[in-house]
Structure formats: C-alpha cells, structure tokens
C-alpha cells in the first residue's frame, strides 16, 4: 500500500457534521483502560515489532511471521488455525453473544533493501522470482502486526465491557493483492464465522497521533498484467527479415495512454503504467519477444473494465499492425477498490474524536481516495461492512529534521520509511480497540445484532 495514507494524512482537515449519534460509551474510562494495558504490555509489543522488522518475509513465504503471531494469539487464549490461504492465520475468541468482528493485519514484506540504518534494520533475504533478494518491511506491516497483537491484548483485558466474537486475521500477500482472495477461497467465511463488521488500519507518513477516516472509496482498484509481444528474431543489420517485437511494444506503450486521454472520462480516476519493459540481449540482435508488465488503477468498476479492455485491444492492434502473432496477455492479480461503510465510518469518527481529539480527521466521500491499492477490499466485497483507518507514523522531531534539510518525508515503500514505533503502535491499538468496542460494547447503542 499505499500512498492513500500520505494523500489523506497530509490533506486539509475537513470538519464533518453527522446526524449519527455517538454510542453510549464511557470513552474516558475506556481510554484509561487501554492506556493501562499499553503501559504494561508495550515493552513486549516493541520487542515483537523489532523481531518482525528484522525478519520480514514476502507474500506466501511468511512462515516464520505467521508462526510467531499464531503463538502470540494462542498464548492469549485464542483458538488459532494456521495455513489458511497458504500462510494465513485465523484467531477466534468467543466472549458471549453478539456480533463477529474481523480485525486484520498483513504479514508480508517487500522485496527490497532497507536503508534506514536502524539497529534492528532488516538484513534478511529470500528467494523471489528465482533470485535472492533483500526483504524489508518498508510498508509498515511490522507496525500493523504489533498493534494487532496489542489490540487483542487490550480487548481481552476489557472482556467485561463487550460481548461477541473476535476474528483476528493474519493475511498473507497483501503487497501482491492476492492473500485475501486466497484466504476466502480456502473457506475463510465458511470454515469460520462470517463477520458482521471488519476493521483494519495502515500506518503512513503523517504526524503521530493523527487518524484519517475516509468515507466511501479509500484506495483504488488494482490490476497487474503481463504482456509478451511475439516477433521474429534476426540480425540487427537485416530488420526486413524480422518482425521486431521491440517496435511493436514501443508503439503499444505510447498508444495505450490514449485510453486515458481519449476514452476515459476526464473527471474519473484511471492510470495505466508500464513499469517494466524487457527485450533483447545485444544491440545487433532483434529478439523474438518483448515482455512488458503493467499496473492499472481505477476507482469504479466501469473505469476498471474500460482500462482492461482497452489494454487488450491496443496490444492486439499493435501486433496486428506489424503483422505479428497476437500477444500473450496474462492478468497476474487484481483487486477492487476499498470502500468504507458510510454509517460505520461516521460513527467511528464521532467516537474517536471524543477519545483522541483533534488528531482525528473525517474525509467525505466527495473527496478522492488514494491511488495505491489494498486487498482488504476482498473482505468488503464478500459482504463485511468495514472501516479502513489511516494512522500517522512520524514524530515531530523526524518531520522537523526532514523539513530543515529540504527533503521530503520518506513514504511507504521507500527504503528509508521508518515510522516511530511507540506512538504509531499505541495509536493503532487505541483506534482498533475502540472500533471493536463501538459495535460490541454491552451498552453500545448499535449493539443490536444486525
């Protein structure tokens, strides 16, 4: 993920007035209870965070990470099932009648080298696409896992305040937007209770203590494609005896952008990026093939379909124009846009503003979402009303240091991305714990099971 976080967290604060009434919760007492748990448990959460940070694993290879979190949840008393959807984990805790609440964290890191210089910086390597690669938690999933465990601890310490079933999910392969789909395909909502509500959060480059709640679309739909253009190889001095796949692919790279500039409504969001172009081995050899990898982003199903069909049509036309065979087009992965439930987001805004004050920002549905993508949408599409929160990760000193140097703050996926663990984790625990209590608290106005 996910520059949605930087877009939202650095946006102008928009005040929101809602007719929805706040639940009848003793917010001050709940905050006190959460902070008491954090005072006692944070050293263990920080140790867990540093361990995970130093040992990241890429999607569907998160065996160590999953085992570590499974052990943590079993120790708390959850019933844990491992290897759901590959390396995913599902932890269930029953606490009387009431709704089932999904709380999700991601397990995977990124195939990149960390350059933060932290004492616990990752030096870890794994095999990715057949090659050894450095792995890093440069997106913040290590922070998420720590606040996920912290939220479970806080809720169990406050069992007398709520009633229902907790369904804590450790999801693999979020970075390739394929882990949520794999878990659902493996019976997530048939082998386990179907959740009534879902919550997740993401750390970003905003100031610590800030929380953004976006109504409606939060992040874009994403589609990853690979296109192989076929040609006929030969000597670079005799191009007339060949069909050059490089020129075919080059035409495609230019022409495909007319889908954005000439076919898509100018008021609708859509992006086609050709991020990888590989062909040939020497300057005097015309190759047989050219391989391209694309990333498509959109907010609506209509634009998503327009981009997918347009890419396929343009690729076939580029090949046909050169008298080449049809290209091979593979849809590698994809997910729809994350859309927050409006009523649930409005309630969360009112509650969290009571609890956390002016650091909470509500962004209405009329404002655009963020371009990067997130497969939490798969759970929403399966019928789980949800809220996905954005939480700031940089402390004032770090922000001031970068500003003084005239250097932009490192965002998610930067090798220098390094949120301040303690305030980010503690804010995440407060946000997710209060969100769960909002729909499960014994005196909550919304605790009539839908």
N, C-alpha and C positions, 0 to 999 in steps of 0.2 A: 504494500500500500504505500505511499498514499499521500499525495500532496493535497488531497482534500483537507487534511489537517492544517497544513500551512495556510491554505486559502481561507478556511473558516476562522482559524485562531488569530490570524493577523487582519481579519476584516474589521470593518467598523461595527461597533457594538450596536445591535438593533434591539430596542426595547419592545416587549411584546405584552399585550394585554389579552388575557384569555378568560372566557366565561366559565372555564372548568374550575371547580373548587378544589383546593388542596385537600389531600386526605387528612383525616383527623389523627395525626401522629404527633407524639411528643418529640419534636425534632431536636430540641436541645438535649434531651435525655439520650436519644439515640446517638447523636454525635458524640456525646460524652462516653457512651459505652464503646463505640467504635474506636475512639482515641485511646481508651484504656487498653483495649486489645492490642492496638498498634504499639503502644508504649512497651508492652510486654513481649510482643512477638516480632517487632521489626528486625532485631538483630538476626533472627533466623531467616526472615524473608530476604534480607540483604545477602546473607550467605548463599541462599538458594539462587538469587539473581546473579551473583558473581560466578557461581558454578555454571549456570546455564549460559551466561555470556561467554565464558571461556571455552565452552564445548558446544558450539552451535552445530546443527545438522540440517541438511537440505530436505525438501519435501519427500515423504515416503521413505526416508532413511533416518527418521528421528527416534531410533530405538532406545538410545540412552536417555534422551529427554523424556520420552513417554514413560519409561520405567521409573524415572526419578519422580515425575509428577504422580504416577499411579501409587507409588509408595507413600508419598505425602498424603494423598487423599485416603488411602486405607488407614493410615495412622489416625486420621481424624474420625474414622468411623463410616466412611462412605463405602458402598458396595461398588467395586470398580471392575469394569470389563475392558480388557486391552485388545489391541489389534482389530479395532472396528474401522473398516475402510482402509486397511493397511496398517498404519501405525497410530491410529486414533484411539483415544480413551474416553470412556463414559463413566462418570462417577455419580451415583444416585444416593440421595439421603432423604428418607421419609420422616416427616415430622407432623403427623396428623393429617386431617382432611384439608383440602384446599387446592389451589392451582399448582400446576407443574411449571417450574421456571427454568429455562435454559440460560446458562451463563457460559460463554465460550471464550477460550483463548486459542491462539495459534501456537504451533510447536516448531515451525521451520525457520531456518535462517536463509541467508543469501550466498550464492557462490561468488564471493568477492573478498578481497583482503581488507582487514580493518587497519586504520591508520590513526586511531585516537590516542595512542600512547598510554592508555590506561594500564595500571598494574595488572589487571586481570583481562587484558585485551586478548582476543582470540588468536591463537596460532594454529588452530585446528584445520585439518584438511580432510576432504573426502573425494571419492571418485564421482565426477559429474560429467555426464555425456562421454564416458570413457577416458577422461583425463583427470589427473589430480588437481584439485582446486582448493584455495583457501576458502573458508566459510566464516561468515560474520553475522551477528545479529544487528545489522545496520538499519533494520526497520523498526526495532523496538519490541519484538515479540518476547524478548527476555524480561522486559519490564511487565508486559502483559501477564506472563506466566506467574510472576511474583505477586502481582495484585490479584490474580485469580485465586491463588492459594490463600492469600490474605483475606479475601472476601469470604471464602469458605470458612476460615477460622473465625471471622467476626460473626458470621451468621450462626455458627454452631454455639458460640459463646452467648448468643442472644436468642436461644431457642424458645424461650418463654414469650417472646414478642411476636412470633409469626407461626403460621400453620400452612403446611403444603409439602411439596416435593421439590427438592433441588436436583437439577440435572446439569452437572458441570461437565462440559465437553472440552477435551483437548484435541483440536483439529489439526491434522497434518496438511502440508502442501497448500497453504494459503497463497504463497507467492506465485504459484502456477495456477491459481484459482481452480484447483481440481480436488482438493481434500474434502470440502463439504459435500460435493456431489458423490464422492466415493463413500463417505460415511452413510449418506442417505441410501445409496444403492445397496449398502451392506445391512440395511434394516434398522437404521437409527430410530425411525419413528414407528417401527412395528415390533422390534425386539424390546424396545424401551417405551416409557410413557410418551405420548405426543404432548409437547409443551404447549401451555396456554399463552405464555409470554417468553420473549427472548431478549437478552441484553449482552452487549459487547462494547468494548472501548478500544481506542487506539491513541498511543502517545505520539505527539508531534512537536514541531519546533516553536510552539507558543510559550508564553511565560508559565512557570509552575503556578498551580492554583487556579488556572483558568480551565473552564469546561465549556465546550460548544455543543449545543443541542440543535440539530438541523431538522426542521420539519420537511417531510417529503423526501425528495431524492438527495442522497448523501454522496454517493460515488457512482461513477459511470459503469455501464456495461463494458465488458472487455471480450475481445476475440483475438486469439493468436492463430495466424495462418502461416503455412509454409508453401511456397510455390517453386516448382522446379520447371524451368523452361528448357525444352529439348531442342537441340540443333544437330548439326553435322560438323564434326571437327575436321581440322586440316591445317595446312601450313599458313602462317600469317602473311606470306607473300602472295598467296593464291586464294583470296577470300571468295572469289566467284565459284570456287569448287566446294564451298562450305555453306552452311546455314548458321549464322553467328548468333548464339543464344545471348551473348552479352548485349548486342544492339537491341535484340528483342526485349530483354529485361529492362534496358535503359529507357526504351520507349514507354514501357509499362510504368516505370517509376514516375515519369513525368505525366503521362496521360491519366493515371489513376487519380491524380489530385483534382481533375475536373469533376469528379463525383462530388467533392466538397465544394468547389467553386461554382459549379453549374447545375448540379442536380439537387443537392441538399438545400432545404430552406435556410436562408441566411440567419434566421432567428433561432435555429435549432443547433444544438451542440453535436459535433461529429469530427473525428480525427482519423486519418489513415496515415500511419507511419511505417515506412520501410526502414527497419532498423538494422538489417543485415543483408549484405549482398556479396556472395562468394562465387567466383568463377575463375577458371583457368589456373595455369601453373607457371607459364612463361610468356614473355612478350611476343614471341614469334609463333605461338601455338593458339589457334582458335579452338576453344574447348567444345565438348559435346553438350554440356549443361551449364546452366546458371541457377543458383539456389538463392532464393530470397525469403526473408522472414518478416512478417508484418504484424503490427499491433493496431487493432481497430477499437475506438472508444465512442460511446454514444450514451445518451440518457434515456431515449424512448425505444420501444420495440420497433416502431416504424422506421426510425433512422438506422437502427441496427440492421434491419433487413435490407434497407437501401444500400448500406455500405457493403454488406456481404455479397449481395447480388451484383453490385457494381464492380467489385474487385474481380469476381469470377468472369463477368462479361468482358472487362477490359483485358484481363490476362489472355483469354481465348482470342480476342480480337488482335492483340499484339502478335501472337504466334501465327494466326491465320494470315496477317498482313505480310509476314516474311515467308510464307509457305512452309512453316514448321509444323511438326505434330502438336496436338493440343498439350498444354502444360499439365503437370500433375499438381493438383491443389489439395492440400490437407488442412483441415480445421483441427489444430492441435489442442485447443482448450478455449473455454469461454464461460462467461457468467453474466447474469443480468445486473442491472443497477440495484444498489441498496436503497430501499425506500423506507424511511421511518414511519411508523404508525402515528398519525397526526394527534389523536386523542392522548395516546400514551406519552408522546413527546411533550405535549403541553403540560400534562400532569407532572412529568419529571422536571420540567423547567420550574414550575411553581415550588415543588418540594426542595429541589437543590438550591434554588435561590434563598429559601428560608435557611437552609443548612450551611451553605457556603458563601452566600452574599453576592457581591457584585462581580465576582470572578466568573459567574455563570452567564453565558450569552445564548439567547434564542435567535435562530436564523429562520425566517419564514420560508414557506415553500416557494414563494415567488423568486427568491434568490437562487442562483445556480448552485448546483452541487460541485463536487470536485472531479477532475478528470481521471485520476488513478482509480483502480478498481479493487473490489473486495468480495470474496465469495461467501460472506455472511448472507448475501442475497439469496443463496440457495435455501437457507432455513426459512427466510421470509416468504419466498415463493411457495414453500411447502405448506404455508398456512399458519406461520407463527408470528403474530403481531410483535414488533420489536422496536427497540431504540438502540442506535449505534452512536456512542458518545466520542467526542474528540477531547483529549486531555493534554494540556501543555506540559512540556518536559524540560525547558531551560530555566535555570535560576538567573537572578538579576545580575550576578557577577559575570556569568558567561555571556549574557546578552550585551552587557556593557563592554566587555573585553573585545568582542567581535565588532561592535559599533565603533570603538576607539580606533581599531585597525582598518576600518572601512571595508570589512569583509563580511559578506552575507553569512547568516547563521547556517550551518550545515543542516540540510533537511533529511528526511527519511531516505534511505538507500545511499546516502553519502558515506564514504569510508571514514569520515570524521564525525558522523552523527553520534552524539553521546549525551543523552538526557541525564539530568540529575536524579539518581535513583530514588533517594529517600522521599523527596516531596512528590515526585511523579507516582511512585508506588502507593504512597499514603493517600493521595487524591483519588487514584483509581479504586482503592479499597472503599473509600467513603462513597464514591459515586455508585459503584456497583452494588454495594450493600444496601444503600438507601433505595436504589431502584428496585431491588428484590423485595424489600420491606414495603415499598409503595403498593405492591399487589398481593402481598401475603400477610401483612400485619393484622393482628387479631382485631384491631379497632379501626382498620382502614375502611374508608367509605366505599372503596372499589373492591372490597374483598368478597363480594357476592360472586361466586364462581360462574363464569360465563358458559 
